[in-house]
Each structure stands twice: as structure tokens, then as C-alpha cells.
Amino acid sequence: MKTVIVLGVSVWRSRFQYASAISAFALTLAVAGCSSSGTSPDASRGAATTPAAAVPACPIAPVGVVVSVDQWGDIVSELGGACARVKSVLASSAVDPHDYEPGPADAAWFTGAKLVVVNGANYDTWASNLAANSAAGVPVVSAAEVTKTPDGANPHLWYMPSAVTAVADAVTAALSKLAPQAGNYFSQRRSQFTAAIAPYTSLIGKIKAQAAGKSYAATETIFDYQAQALGLVNKTPEGYQRASANESEPSPGDINAFRTALAGRQVDVLIYNTQTEGATHEQIRSAAQNAGVPVVNVTETVPPGQTSFEGWQCAQLTALAKALGVAP
């Protein structure tokens, strides 16, 4: 069996001990056909606007929207276009969303918002608290709520393809309700977003059709939802998985089991988060490389050099497809 290993960006919580340079993720810039499908960055980090010729002028003053993290902020910006003024509170890969302590400036953004978008599932509790205290009565779209993901579950919901669709639909519905006179505009933006993520959707279908049943292992859990959607089988040693879920260091026995699985090529791919570093992860990556197991790099947050959700995800999926031997 061909071995492929997938290392995730974090367990339930990333340590955010980022490497000084994310050169390993340069592949995202080299993948043809995985750009943002005609979108371009606006003044807000991660936001994107569609060329003016593609959509009619916005008929309203922009709706103020606050988004907790840029994984969702990029999507909301594409959906809102010129009819939304989107602020992503955390748009930096140097800050751990779990431990973020918002300040007065953050509270001010929430106070002036007409719509709040959060991840939920204990990923960004600070944002839900700000919404309740500083934006009482303002509608909130929670990725965890629209996907019925309970607290304590894997919170990396942007890696769940069905969650991307559910959140996009919920945001469009909320914006249309807040500004019904711009309903047609928001509907068009939603259709354009579907077109923009077509390469992402196509890659998911292609990998699932050709590689379902193949196995992966991961140093952390961020990619697990995507792997499940692709039909991949998780062969990460159980003890290691439990340690990751509990945010504890794996035992020497757990690490040895992981390295043994790699050396014996018992998995097809390793998923590795380039935004975290540490001796354990580096040992596992080296073990995979020494065994000839493909290593696929992923990140928890939108990496430097990417200006859209779909460009980021498409690049990672393209690398995974190559590692799994999926025909283009």
C-alpha cells in the first residue's frame, strides 16, 4: 500500500508556535487554477471584491459585519461584496483564537455591527461573549450552530465542506433580512461564491472518487473533517489521537507507535501543519520523509500570500491529490 501522511494544524487547540518563515507553504503560490477565481483583495485583510463589471452597484449603505476569525472573514467578504463592511478581528496567524483577550477597540467593532459571524464550538468564546455583551440583539451566525456541532467537538469547521455551504447560506440569508432592498445583490454574490469555490468543490469530488478508502495520519486534528469528506481512513495511532484531543504531550510509546506506522508504510499520507513547530512534530515529519511517505502541509489560518478561502483550500487539496496519486 502506498503511504501518505497528513499532519494537522492543531488538536482542539493550536499552540501557535509558528516557524519564523512559512516557506514550506510556498506551494500555495505555485498551483495553477487554484486562485480566487477573479477576486482581488480589498483594504481589509483577507477580504475580496469581485470586479465591478461582474455585479451591479450596491443599492444600500454597506452593512457592518464583524467576524471573529479570518477563516470565515474571507468568505463573508466575498458574500457581502460592496454591500458589506467586513471586519475580521483576528486576521493574523500569530494569535491563538482560543486564548485571545479582546480589548476596547474590539468591543467597539461589535457595538457598531449589524451582523456578527463566529465559529463557535469553544473556538472563539471571546467573540460570542462580545456579541452578547456589546452587540445585544444583533443577529449572530455561528458555524457551530448551523452545523449542529456541540461544544467540545473538533472546532475546525472551515475544513468541513458542508459547513462552508451552510455558513454561506446563513450569512446570505442574514444579510438579505437586514437589507431586503439588496436581496438580489446578495443572491448574486452567493451564486458567484459558488462559482468561485468550484475548483475546491471539484477537487473534493475528484479525490473522493479516486482515493476513498486510502489512509492518512495526522499530528493534529484540524484537517480531520476534510479527510472524512474525502473518504480517507484515519490511521493515526489511538494513543496519539487521545493526547492531541486532550492538549497533552503524547507518551514516548505513542510517538514510537506513530513512527513505527510510518516506517512500515501503514498509512498513505501524512498531514502536517506548517504553522506549528516542536520536537515531536518534527520527529514525525522526519520519520515520514525517511520512510518515503508523502507529507502534505496544511495550515489552521489563512497563510500569507493567500487572499481567499478557496485559493488557500484549493492549493492544499491539490497537494493532497498529488500525494495520493489522484489523476488531474
Secondary structure, DSSP 8 states (H G I E B T S, - for coil): ----EE--S-SSS------S--GGGGHHHH-TT-S-TT-EE-SSTT-EE--GGGS---SS--EEEEEEEHHHHHHHHHHHGGGEEEEEEE--TTS-TTT----HHHHHHHHT-SEEEE--TTSSHHHHHHHHHHSTTS-EEEHHHHTT--TTS---GGG-HHHHHHHHHHHHHHHHHH-GGGHHHHHHHHHHHHHHTHHHHHHHHHHHHHHTT-EEEESSSTTHHHHHHTT-EE-S-HHHHHHHHTT----HHHHHHHHHHHHTT-SSEEEEETT---HHHHHHHHHHHHHT--EEEE-SS--TT--SHHHHHHHHHHHHHHHTT---
